[in-house]
Amino acid sequence: MPIKENVQFQVAKPKIKITNLSKSFNQGKNTLNVLDDINLEVQEGEFLTIVGSSGCGKSTLLRILLVLTALLKERLPLIIKI
């Protein structure tokens, strides 16, 4: 098989990119950290599953993505840098 020269690759920008996302809730005098330094990239066409035990922050992460997507009126790519 001949070797092709001058092959160019194009790296697609992620549809969703999250960098250093953290979220905590105050519970009286205590602070509950539910997301800590989350980094995530999702490319177009990728299938993503978020798995974890109860209370680990799955729903919190999805709610953050939902609110930001609604605020941006579905203008993607969605990039979150905190």
PDB file with one MODEL, atoms N, CA, C and O in Angstrom:
MODEL        1
ATOM      1  N   MET A   1       0.855  -1.175   0.000  1.00  0.00           N
ATOM      2  CA  MET A   1       0.000   0.000   0.000  1.00  0.00           C
ATOM      3  C   MET A   1       0.895   1.229   0.000  1.00  0.00           C
ATOM      4  O   MET A   1       1.766   1.363   0.860  1.00  0.00           O
ATOM      5  N   PRO A   2       0.688   2.134  -0.963  1.00  0.00           N
ATOM      6  CA  PRO A   2       1.533   3.319  -1.016  1.00  0.00           C
ATOM      7  C   PRO A   2       1.263   4.261   0.148  1.00  0.00           C
ATOM      8  O   PRO A   2       0.148   4.335   0.664  1.00  0.00           O
ATOM      9  N   ILE A   3       2.303   4.975   0.549  1.00  0.00           N
ATOM     10  CA  ILE A   3       2.181   5.946   1.632  1.00  0.00           C
ATOM     11  C   ILE A   3       1.773   7.282   1.029  1.00  0.00           C
ATOM     12  O   ILE A   3       2.392   7.768   0.083  1.00  0.00           O
ATOM     13  N   LYS A   4       0.723   7.863   1.591  1.00  0.00           N
ATOM     14  CA  LYS A   4       0.260   9.160   1.105  1.00  0.00           C
ATOM     15  C   LYS A   4       1.001  10.258   1.843  1.00  0.00           C
ATOM     16  O   LYS A   4       1.130  10.227   3.067  1.00  0.00           O
ATOM     17  N   GLU A   5       1.482  11.216   1.091  1.00  0.00           N
ATOM     18  CA  GLU A   5       2.153  12.356   1.690  1.00  0.00           C
ATOM     19  C   GLU A   5       1.208  13.549   1.711  1.00  0.00           C
ATOM     20  O   GLU A   5       0.212  13.588   0.988  1.00  0.00           O
ATOM     21  N   ASN A   6       1.533  14.500   2.537  1.00  0.00           N
ATOM     22  CA  ASN A   6       0.751  15.732   2.660  1.00  0.00           C
ATOM     23  C   ASN A   6      -0.686  15.483   3.096  1.00  0.00           C
ATOM     24  O   ASN A   6      -1.599  16.181   2.656  1.00  0.00           O
ATOM     25  N   VAL A   7      -0.888  14.510   3.945  1.00  0.00           N
ATOM     26  CA  VAL A   7      -2.219  14.252   4.489  1.00  0.00           C
ATOM     27  C   VAL A   7      -2.468  15.250   5.602  1.00  0.00           C
ATOM     28  O   VAL A   7      -1.626  15.439   6.480  1.00  0.00           O
ATOM     29  N   GLN A   8      -3.630  15.888   5.562  1.00  0.00           N
ATOM     30  CA  GLN A   8      -3.966  16.870   6.576  1.00  0.00           C
ATOM     31  C   GLN A   8      -5.127  16.354   7.405  1.00  0.00           C
ATOM     32  O   GLN A   8      -6.090  15.794   6.880  1.00  0.00           O
ATOM     33  N   PHE A   9      -5.019  16.549   8.684  1.00  0.00           N
ATOM     34  CA  PHE A   9      -6.080  16.148   9.598  1.00  0.00           C
ATOM     35  C   PHE A   9      -6.700  17.404  10.188  1.00  0.00           C
ATOM     36  O   PHE A   9      -6.002  18.356  10.536  1.00  0.00           O
ATOM     37  N   GLN A  10      -8.001  17.391  10.293  1.00  0.00           N
ATOM     38  CA  GLN A  10      -8.705  18.520  10.902  1.00  0.00           C
ATOM     39  C   GLN A  10      -9.279  18.051  12.231  1.00  0.00           C
ATOM     40  O   GLN A  10     -10.042  17.087  12.288  1.00  0.00           O
ATOM     41  N   VAL A  11      -8.905  18.741  13.290  1.00  0.00           N
ATOM     42  CA  VAL A  11      -9.410  18.402  14.620  1.00  0.00           C
ATOM     43  C   VAL A  11     -10.702  19.179  14.843  1.00  0.00           C
ATOM     44  O   VAL A  11     -10.720  20.409  14.799  1.00  0.00           O
ATOM     45  N   ALA A  12     -11.780  18.440  15.082  1.00  0.00           N
ATOM     46  CA  ALA A  12     -13.081  19.079  15.291  1.00  0.00           C
ATOM     47  C   ALA A  12     -13.132  19.733  16.659  1.00  0.00           C
ATOM     48  O   ALA A  12     -12.588  19.216  17.635  1.00  0.00           O
ATOM     49  N   LYS A  13     -13.793  20.873  16.712  1.00  0.00           N
ATOM     50  CA  LYS A  13     -14.013  21.523  17.990  1.00  0.00           C
ATOM     51  C   LYS A  13     -15.101  20.750  18.730  1.00  0.00           C
ATOM     52  O   LYS A  13     -16.056  20.281  18.112  1.00  0.00           O
ATOM     53  N   PRO A  14     -14.962  20.614  20.042  1.00  0.00           N
ATOM     54  CA  PRO A  14     -15.990  19.883  20.789  1.00  0.00           C
ATOM     55  C   PRO A  14     -17.312  20.638  20.792  1.00  0.00           C
ATOM     56  O   PRO A  14     -17.336  21.868  20.758  1.00  0.00           O
ATOM     57  N   LYS A  15     -18.418  19.886  20.835  1.00  0.00           N
ATOM     58  CA  LYS A  15     -19.742  20.490  20.945  1.00  0.00           C
ATOM     59  C   LYS A  15     -19.966  20.996  22.360  1.00  0.00           C
ATOM     60  O   LYS A  15     -20.608  22.025  22.572  1.00  0.00           O
ATOM     61  N   ILE A  16     -19.433  20.265  23.316  1.00  0.00           N
ATOM     62  CA  ILE A  16     -19.518  20.676  24.716  1.00  0.00           C
ATOM     63  C   ILE A  16     -18.120  20.550  25.307  1.00  0.00           C
ATOM     64  O   ILE A  16     -17.458  19.522  25.167  1.00  0.00           O
ATOM     65  N   LYS A  17     -17.686  21.614  25.966  1.00  0.00           N
ATOM     66  CA  LYS A  17     -16.387  21.582  26.639  1.00  0.00           C
ATOM     67  C   LYS A  17     -16.543  22.249  27.992  1.00  0.00           C
ATOM     68  O   LYS A  17     -16.979  23.396  28.095  1.00  0.00           O
ATOM     69  N   ILE A  18     -16.181  21.515  29.018  1.00  0.00           N
ATOM     70  CA  ILE A  18     -16.241  22.018  30.391  1.00  0.00           C
ATOM     71  C   ILE A  18     -14.825  21.968  30.952  1.00  0.00           C
ATOM     72  O   ILE A  18     -14.142  20.948  30.856  1.00  0.00           O
ATOM     73  N   THR A  19     -14.397  23.077  31.536  1.00  0.00           N
ATOM     74  CA  THR A  19     -13.051  23.153  32.105  1.00  0.00           C
ATOM     75  C   THR A  19     -13.122  23.669  33.535  1.00  0.00           C
ATOM     76  O   THR A  19     -13.639  24.758  33.784  1.00  0.00           O
ATOM     77  N   ASN A  20     -12.602  22.886  34.472  1.00  0.00           N
ATOM     78  CA  ASN A  20     -12.476  23.269  35.883  1.00  0.00           C
ATOM     79  C   ASN A  20     -13.807  23.669  36.524  1.00  0.00           C
ATOM     80  O   ASN A  20     -13.864  24.657  37.255  1.00  0.00           O
ATOM     81  N   LEU A  21     -14.853  22.931  36.266  1.00  0.00           N
ATOM     82  CA  LEU A  21     -16.170  23.229  36.834  1.00  0.00           C
ATOM     83  C   LEU A  21     -16.261  22.670  38.255  1.00  0.00           C
ATOM     84  O   LEU A  21     -15.994  21.491  38.485  1.00  0.00           O
ATOM     85  N   SER A  22     -16.634  23.511  39.186  1.00  0.00           N
ATOM     86  CA  SER A  22     -16.860  23.100  40.573  1.00  0.00           C
ATOM     87  C   SER A  22     -18.175  23.692  41.041  1.00  0.00           C
ATOM     88  O   SER A  22     -18.551  24.786  40.621  1.00  0.00           O
ATOM     89  N   LYS A  23     -18.871  22.982  41.901  1.00  0.00           N
ATOM     90  CA  LYS A  23     -20.138  23.467  42.449  1.00  0.00           C
ATOM     91  C   LYS A  23     -20.261  22.966  43.880  1.00  0.00           C
ATOM     92  O   LYS A  23     -20.002  21.799  44.175  1.00  0.00           O
ATOM     93  N   SER A  24     -20.658  23.870  44.755  1.00  0.00           N
ATOM     94  CA  SER A  24     -20.875  23.485  46.153  1.00  0.00           C
ATOM     95  C   SER A  24     -22.162  24.136  46.638  1.00  0.00           C
ATOM     96  O   SER A  24     -22.618  25.136  46.084  1.00  0.00           O
ATOM     97  N   PHE A  25     -22.735  23.552  47.677  1.00  0.00           N
ATOM     98  CA  PHE A  25     -23.941  24.060  48.302  1.00  0.00           C
ATOM     99  C   PHE A  25     -23.655  24.306  49.777  1.00  0.00           C
ATOM    100  O   PHE A  25     -22.965  23.515  50.421  1.00  0.00           O
ATOM    101  N   ASN A  26     -24.180  25.394  50.305  1.00  0.00           N
ATOM    102  CA  ASN A  26     -24.066  25.667  51.738  1.00  0.00           C
ATOM    103  C   ASN A  26     -25.224  24.990  52.467  1.00  0.00           C
ATOM    104  O   ASN A  26     -26.386  25.135  52.088  1.00  0.00           O
ATOM    105  N   GLN A  27     -24.888  24.262  53.500  1.00  0.00           N
ATOM    106  CA  GLN A  27     -25.879  23.606  54.353  1.00  0.00           C
ATOM    107  C   GLN A  27     -25.616  24.051  55.783  1.00  0.00           C
ATOM    108  O   GLN A  27     -24.881  23.403  56.529  1.00  0.00           O
ATOM    109  N   GLY A  28     -26.232  25.170  56.149  1.00  0.00           N
ATOM    110  CA  GLY A  28     -25.961  25.725  57.475  1.00  0.00           C
ATOM    111  C   GLY A  28     -24.525  26.198  57.557  1.00  0.00           C
ATOM    112  O   GLY A  28     -24.099  27.050  56.777  1.00  0.00           O
ATOM    113  N   LYS A  29     -23.779  25.648  58.500  1.00  0.00           N
ATOM    114  CA  LYS A  29     -22.370  26.016  58.667  1.00  0.00           C
ATOM    115  C   LYS A  29     -21.450  25.177  57.794  1.00  0.00           C
ATOM    116  O   LYS A  29     -20.256  25.459  57.704  1.00  0.00           O
ATOM    117  N   ASN A  30     -21.992  24.152  57.153  1.00  0.00           N
ATOM    118  CA  ASN A  30     -21.185  23.234  56.347  1.00  0.00           C
ATOM    119  C   ASN A  30     -21.314  23.540  54.858  1.00  0.00           C
ATOM    120  O   ASN A  30     -22.323  24.079  54.404  1.00  0.00           O
ATOM    121  N   THR A  31     -20.285  23.191  54.119  1.00  0.00           N
ATOM    122  CA  THR A  31     -20.292  23.311  52.668  1.00  0.00           C
ATOM    123  C   THR A  31     -20.200  21.918  52.072  1.00  0.00           C
ATOM    124  O   THR A  31     -19.323  21.133  52.435  1.00  0.00           O
ATOM    125  N   LEU A  32     -21.122  21.612  51.143  1.00  0.00           N
ATOM    126  CA  LEU A  32     -21.142  20.315  50.473  1.00  0.00           C
ATOM    127  C   LEU A  32     -20.627  20.511  49.052  1.00  0.00           C
ATOM    128  O   LEU A  32     -21.284  21.150  48.232  1.00  0.00           O
ATOM    129  N   ASN A  33     -19.452  19.959  48.763  1.00  0.00           N
ATOM    130  CA  ASN A  33     -18.874  20.021  47.421  1.00  0.00           C
ATOM    131  C   ASN A  33     -19.423  18.869  46.593  1.00  0.00           C
ATOM    132  O   ASN A  33     -19.137  17.706  46.877  1.00  0.00           O
ATOM    133  N   VAL A  34     -20.217  19.190  45.561  1.00  0.00           N
ATOM    134  CA  VAL A  34     -20.811  18.127  44.754  1.00  0.00           C
ATOM    135  C   VAL A  34     -20.095  17.930  43.426  1.00  0.00           C
ATOM    136  O   VAL A  34     -20.116  16.830  42.873  1.00  0.00           O
ATOM    137  N   LEU A  35     -19.466  18.973  42.906  1.00  0.00           N
ATOM    138  CA  LEU A  35     -18.637  18.868  41.701  1.00  0.00           C
ATOM    139  C   LEU A  35     -17.308  19.542  42.012  1.00  0.00           C
ATOM    140  O   LEU A  35     -17.281  20.656  42.536  1.00  0.00           O
ATOM    141  N   ASP A  36     -16.218  18.877  41.695  1.00  0.00           N
ATOM    142  CA  ASP A  36     -14.910  19.426  42.011  1.00  0.00           C
ATOM    143  C   ASP A  36     -13.971  19.250  40.829  1.00  0.00           C
ATOM    144  O   ASP A  36     -13.528  18.141  40.531  1.00  0.00           O
ATOM    145  N   ASP A  37     -13.674  20.358  40.158  1.00  0.00           N
ATOM    146  CA  ASP A  37     -12.707  20.385  39.058  1.00  0.00           C
ATOM    147  C   ASP A  37     -13.078  19.405  37.939  1.00  0.00           C
ATOM    148  O   ASP A  37     -12.272  18.555  37.558  1.00  0.00           O
ATOM    149  N   ILE A  38     -14.298  19.531  37.418  1.00  0.00           N
ATOM    150  CA  ILE A  38     -14.775  18.667  36.342  1.00  0.00           C
ATOM    151  C   ILE A  38     -14.269  19.195  35.003  1.00  0.00           C
ATOM    152  O   ILE A  38     -14.400  20.382  34.703  1.00  0.00           O
ATOM    153  N   ASN A  39     -13.694  18.304  34.205  1.00  0.00           N
ATOM    154  CA  ASN A  39     -13.238  18.619  32.854  1.00  0.00           C
ATOM    155  C   ASN A  39     -13.851  17.588  31.918  1.00  0.00           C
ATOM    156  O   ASN A  39     -13.794  16.386  32.177  1.00  0.00           O
ATOM    157  N   LEU A  40     -14.442  18.076  30.820  1.00  0.00           N
ATOM    158  CA  LEU A  40     -15.186  17.183  29.937  1.00  0.00           C
ATOM    159  C   LEU A  40     -15.229  17.766  28.538  1.00  0.00           C
ATOM    160  O   LEU A  40     -15.425  18.970  28.370  1.00  0.00           O
ATOM    161  N   GLU A  41     -15.045  16.919  27.530  1.00  0.00           N
ATOM    162  CA  GLU A  41     -15.233  17.310  26.141  1.00  0.00           C
ATOM    163  C   GLU A  41     -16.116  16.275  25.473  1.00  0.00           C
ATOM    164  O   GLU A  41     -15.904  15.071  25.622  1.00  0.00           O
ATOM    165  N   VAL A  42     -17.113  16.757  24.732  1.00  0.00           N
ATOM    166  CA  VAL A  42     -17.999  15.875  23.981  1.00  0.00           C
ATOM    167  C   VAL A  42     -17.984  16.339  22.529  1.00  0.00           C
ATOM    168  O   VAL A  42     -18.329  17.481  22.227  1.00  0.00           O
ATOM    169  N   GLN A  43     -17.585  15.449  21.646  1.00  0.00           N
ATOM    170  CA  GLN A  43     -17.532  15.752  20.222  1.00  0.00           C
ATOM    171  C   GLN A  43     -18.895  15.484  19.579  1.00  0.00           C
ATOM    172  O   GLN A  43     -19.709  14.731  20.114  1.00  0.00           O
ATOM    173  N   GLU A  44     -19.127  16.103  18.440  1.00  0.00           N
ATOM    174  CA  GLU A  44     -20.365  15.872  17.706  1.00  0.00           C
ATOM    175  C   GLU A  44     -20.475  14.388  17.368  1.00  0.00           C
ATOM    176  O   GLU A  44     -19.516  13.780  16.894  1.00  0.00           O
ATOM    177  N   GLY A  45     -21.646  13.813  17.613  1.00  0.00           N
ATOM    178  CA  GLY A  45     -21.889  12.406  17.319  1.00  0.00           C
ATOM    179  C   GLY A  45     -21.494  11.455  18.430  1.00  0.00           C
ATOM    180  O   GLY A  45     -21.793  10.263  18.347  1.00  0.00           O
ATOM    181  N   GLU A  46     -20.837  11.937  19.457  1.00  0.00           N
ATOM    182  CA  GLU A  46     -20.454  11.070  20.570  1.00  0.00           C
ATOM    183  C   GLU A  46     -21.652  10.814  21.473  1.00  0.00           C
ATOM    184  O   GLU A  46     -22.542  11.655  21.595  1.00  0.00           O
ATOM    185  N   PHE A  47     -21.664   9.668  22.091  1.00  0.00           N
ATOM    186  CA  PHE A  47     -22.678   9.269  23.044  1.00  0.00           C
ATOM    187  C   PHE A  47     -22.030   9.291  24.416  1.00  0.00           C
ATOM    188  O   PHE A  47     -20.969   8.700  24.615  1.00  0.00           O
ATOM    189  N   LEU A  48     -22.662   9.968  25.357  1.00  0.00           N
ATOM    190  CA  LEU A  48     -22.081  10.145  26.685  1.00  0.00           C
ATOM    191  C   LEU A  48     -23.018   9.593  27.739  1.00  0.00           C
ATOM    192  O   LEU A  48     -24.221   9.848  27.699  1.00  0.00           O
ATOM    193  N   THR A  49     -22.485   8.853  28.666  1.00  0.00           N
ATOM    194  CA  THR A  49     -23.243   8.358  29.808  1.00  0.00           C
ATOM    195  C   THR A  49     -22.573   8.867  31.075  1.00  0.00           C
ATOM    196  O   THR A  49     -21.356   8.759  31.232  1.00  0.00           O
ATOM    197  N   ILE A  50     -23.371   9.418  31.972  1.00  0.00           N
ATOM    198  CA  ILE A  50     -22.857   9.887  33.255  1.00  0.00           C
ATOM    199  C   ILE A  50     -23.350   8.923  34.314  1.00  0.00           C
ATOM    200  O   ILE A  50     -24.555   8.777  34.522  1.00  0.00           O
ATOM    201  N   VAL A  51     -22.417   8.265  34.982  1.00  0.00           N
ATOM    202  CA  VAL A  51     -22.743   7.220  35.937  1.00  0.00           C
ATOM    203  C   VAL A  51     -22.100   7.550  37.278  1.00  0.00           C
ATOM    204  O   VAL A  51     -20.974   8.044  37.330  1.00  0.00           O
ATOM    205  N   GLY A  52     -22.815   7.276  38.352  1.00  0.00           N
ATOM    206  CA  GLY A  52     -22.246   7.478  39.676  1.00  0.00           C
ATOM    207  C   GLY A  52     -23.267   7.168  40.744  1.00  0.00           C
ATOM    208  O   GLY A  52     -24.449   6.975  40.457  1.00  0.00           O
ATOM    209  N   SER A  53     -22.813   7.122  41.952  1.00  0.00           N
ATOM    210  CA  SER A  53     -23.701   6.810  43.070  1.00  0.00           C
ATOM    211  C   SER A  53     -24.632   7.984  43.353  1.00  0.00           C
ATOM    212  O   SER A  53     -24.422   9.097  42.873  1.00  0.00           O
ATOM    213  N   SER A  54     -25.638   7.713  44.123  1.00  0.00           N
ATOM    214  CA  SER A  54     -26.608   8.736  44.498  1.00  0.00           C
ATOM    215  C   SER A  54     -25.909   9.877  45.236  1.00  0.00           C
ATOM    216  O   SER A  54     -25.130   9.649  46.161  1.00  0.00           O
ATOM    217  N   GLY A  55     -26.203  11.115  44.811  1.00  0.00           N
ATOM    218  CA  GLY A  55     -25.627  12.273  45.487  1.00  0.00           C
ATOM    219  C   GLY A  55     -24.249  12.682  45.017  1.00  0.00           C
ATOM    220  O   GLY A  55     -23.624  13.543  45.637  1.00  0.00           O
ATOM    221  N   CYS A  56     -23.748  12.085  43.929  1.00  0.00           N
ATOM    222  CA  CYS A  56     -22.376  12.406  43.498  1.00  0.00           C
ATOM    223  C   CYS A  56     -22.302  13.624  42.581  1.00  0.00           C
ATOM    224  O   CYS A  56     -21.204  14.090  42.277  1.00  0.00           O
ATOM    225  N   GLY A  57     -23.462  14.161  42.127  1.00  0.00           N
ATOM    226  CA  GLY A  57     -23.446  15.376  41.318  1.00  0.00           C
ATOM    227  C   GLY A  57     -23.882  15.194  39.872  1.00  0.00           C
ATOM    228  O   GLY A  57     -23.762  16.127  39.078  1.00  0.00           O
ATOM    229  N   LYS A  58     -24.388  14.014  39.507  1.00  0.00           N
ATOM    230  CA  LYS A  58     -24.820  13.781  38.121  1.00  0.00           C
ATOM    231  C   LYS A  58     -25.911  14.766  37.713  1.00  0.00           C
ATOM    232  O   LYS A  58     -25.798  15.427  36.680  1.00  0.00           O
ATOM    233  N   SER A  59     -26.947  14.863  38.506  1.00  0.00           N
ATOM    234  CA  SER A  59     -28.068  15.755  38.194  1.00  0.00           C
ATOM    235  C   SER A  59     -27.643  17.219  38.243  1.00  0.00           C
ATOM    236  O   SER A  59     -28.118  18.027  37.444  1.00  0.00           O
ATOM    237  N   THR A  60     -26.769  17.563  39.155  1.00  0.00           N
ATOM    238  CA  THR A  60     -26.270  18.941  39.245  1.00  0.00           C
ATOM    239  C   THR A  60     -25.536  19.313  37.966  1.00  0.00           C
ATOM    240  O   THR A  60     -25.741  20.406  37.439  1.00  0.00           O
ATOM    241  N   LEU A  61     -24.690  18.436  37.460  1.00  0.00           N
ATOM    242  CA  LEU A  61     -23.972  18.684  36.219  1.00  0.00           C
ATOM    243  C   LEU A  61     -24.948  18.862  35.059  1.00  0.00           C
ATOM    244  O   LEU A  61     -24.799  19.787  34.261  1.00  0.00           O
ATOM    245  N   LEU A  62     -25.936  17.992  34.962  1.00  0.00           N
ATOM    246  CA  LEU A  62     -26.911  18.092  33.878  1.00  0.00           C
ATOM    247  C   LEU A  62     -27.750  19.362  33.984  1.00  0.00           C
ATOM    248  O   LEU A  62     -28.075  19.973  32.966  1.00  0.00           O
ATOM    249  N   ARG A  63     -28.102  19.762  35.195  1.00  0.00           N
ATOM    250  CA  ARG A  63     -28.860  21.007  35.382  1.00  0.00           C
ATOM    251  C   ARG A  63     -28.042  22.224  34.950  1.00  0.00           C
ATOM    252  O   ARG A  63     -28.576  23.144  34.330  1.00  0.00           O
ATOM    253  N   ILE A  64     -26.763  22.231  35.272  1.00  0.00           N
ATOM    254  CA  ILE A  64     -25.892  23.332  34.850  1.00  0.00           C
ATOM    255  C   ILE A  64     -25.850  23.398  33.330  1.00  0.00           C
ATOM    256  O   ILE A  64     -25.971  24.483  32.759  1.00  0.00           O
ATOM    257  N   LEU A  65     -25.681  22.261  32.665  1.00  0.00           N
ATOM    258  CA  LEU A  65     -25.663  22.226  31.204  1.00  0.00           C
ATOM    259  C   LEU A  65     -26.999  22.672  30.613  1.00  0.00           C
ATOM    260  O   LEU A  65     -27.030  23.384  29.609  1.00  0.00           O
ATOM    261  N   LEU A  66     -28.091  22.256  31.229  1.00  0.00           N
ATOM    262  CA  LEU A  66     -29.423  22.634  30.754  1.00  0.00           C
ATOM    263  C   LEU A  66     -29.643  24.138  30.841  1.00  0.00           C
ATOM    264  O   LEU A  66     -30.113  24.756  29.886  1.00  0.00           O
ATOM    265  N   VAL A  67     -29.307  24.725  31.974  1.00  0.00           N
ATOM    266  CA  VAL A  67     -29.496  26.165  32.163  1.00  0.00           C
ATOM    267  C   VAL A  67     -28.618  26.953  31.197  1.00  0.00           C
ATOM    268  O   VAL A  67     -29.089  27.903  30.571  1.00  0.00           O
ATOM    269  N   LEU A  68     -27.358  26.575  31.068  1.00  0.00           N
ATOM    270  CA  LEU A  68     -26.467  27.306  30.170  1.00  0.00           C
ATOM    271  C   LEU A  68     -26.896  27.166  28.714  1.00  0.00           C
ATOM    272  O   LEU A  68     -26.808  28.128  27.951  1.00  0.00           O
ATOM    273  N   THR A  69     -27.355  25.993  28.323  1.00  0.00           N
ATOM    274  CA  THR A  69     -27.845  25.797  26.960  1.00  0.00           C
ATOM    275  C   THR A  69     -29.067  26.668  26.705  1.00  0.00           C
ATOM    276  O   THR A  69     -29.180  27.273  25.639  1.00  0.00           O
ATOM    277  N   ALA A  70     -29.985  26.742  27.667  1.00  0.00           N
ATOM    278  CA  ALA A  70     -31.178  27.584  27.520  1.00  0.00           C
ATOM    279  C   ALA A  70     -30.788  29.057  27.442  1.00  0.00           C
ATOM    280  O   ALA A  70     -31.354  29.807  26.646  1.00  0.00           O
ATOM    281  N   LEU A  71     -29.835  29.471  28.253  1.00  0.00           N
ATOM    282  CA  LEU A  71     -29.396  30.866  28.226  1.00  0.00           C
ATOM    283  C   LEU A  71     -28.743  31.229  26.892  1.00  0.00           C
ATOM    284  O   LEU A  71     -28.892  32.344  26.394  1.00  0.00           O
ATOM    285  N   LEU A  72     -28.029  30.279  26.334  1.00  0.00           N
ATOM    286  CA  LEU A  72     -27.354  30.513  25.056  1.00  0.00           C
ATOM    287  C   LEU A  72     -28.278  30.274  23.869  1.00  0.00           C
ATOM    288  O   LEU A  72     -27.887  30.482  22.720  1.00  0.00           O
ATOM    289  N   LYS A  73     -29.504  29.837  24.149  1.00  0.00           N
ATOM    290  CA  LYS A  73     -30.493  29.538  23.106  1.00  0.00           C
ATOM    291  C   LYS A  73     -29.945  28.556  22.081  1.00  0.00           C
ATOM    292  O   LYS A  73     -30.089  28.739  20.873  1.00  0.00           O
ATOM    293  N   GLU A  74     -29.307  27.500  22.605  1.00  0.00           N
ATOM    294  CA  GLU A  74     -28.793  26.387  21.819  1.00  0.00           C
ATOM    295  C   GLU A  74     -27.688  26.781  20.846  1.00  0.00           C
ATOM    296  O   GLU A  74     -27.464  26.098  19.847  1.00  0.00           O
ATOM    297  N   ARG A  75     -27.006  27.865  21.132  1.00  0.00           N
ATOM    298  CA  ARG A  75     -25.850  28.200  20.306  1.00  0.00           C
ATOM    299  C   ARG A  75     -24.700  27.318  20.755  1.00  0.00           C
ATOM    300  O   ARG A  75     -24.162  27.515  21.845  1.00  0.00           O
ATOM    301  N   LEU A  76     -24.323  26.372  19.955  1.00  0.00           N
ATOM    302  CA  LEU A  76     -23.251  25.461  20.287  1.00  0.00           C
ATOM    303  C   LEU A  76     -22.063  25.757  19.376  1.00  0.00           C
ATOM    304  O   LEU A  76     -22.296  26.284  18.288  1.00  0.00           O
ATOM    305  N   PRO A  77     -20.855  25.474  19.713  1.00  0.00           N
ATOM    306  CA  PRO A  77     -20.453  24.683  20.859  1.00  0.00           C
ATOM    307  C   PRO A  77     -20.594  25.420  22.189  1.00  0.00           C
ATOM    308  O   PRO A  77     -20.454  26.640  22.274  1.00  0.00           O
ATOM    309  N   LEU A  78     -20.871  24.645  23.199  1.00  0.00           N
ATOM    310  CA  LEU A  78     -21.000  25.163  24.554  1.00  0.00           C
ATOM    311  C   LEU A  78     -19.660  24.993  25.250  1.00  0.00           C
ATOM    312  O   LEU A  78     -19.186  23.870  25.422  1.00  0.00           O
ATOM    313  N   ILE A  79     -19.056  26.084  25.645  1.00  0.00           N
ATOM    314  CA  ILE A  79     -17.752  26.030  26.309  1.00  0.00           C
ATOM    315  C   ILE A  79     -17.881  26.710  27.662  1.00  0.00           C
ATOM    316  O   ILE A  79     -18.260  27.877  27.751  1.00  0.00           O
ATOM    317  N   ILE A  80     -17.561  25.965  28.712  1.00  0.00           N
ATOM    318  CA  ILE A  80     -17.635  26.483  30.075  1.00  0.00           C
ATOM    319  C   ILE A  80     -16.224  26.521  30.632  1.00  0.00           C
ATOM    320  O   ILE A  80     -15.556  25.489  30.706  1.00  0.00           O
ATOM    321  N   LYS A  81     -15.769  27.692  31.020  1.00  0.00           N
ATOM    322  CA  LYS A  81     -14.459  27.819  31.662  1.00  0.00           C
ATOM    323  C   LYS A  81     -14.657  28.557  32.962  1.00  0.00           C
ATOM    324  O   LYS A  81     -15.114  29.700  32.965  1.00  0.00           O
ATOM    325  N   ILE A  82     -14.322  27.923  34.066  1.00  0.00           N
ATOM    326  CA  ILE A  82     -14.496  28.531  35.381  1.00  0.00           C
ATOM    327  C   ILE A  82     -13.156  28.593  36.081  1.00  0.00           C
ATOM    328  O   ILE A  82     -13.071  29.073  37.211  1.00  0.00           O
TER     329      ILE A  82
ENDMDL
END
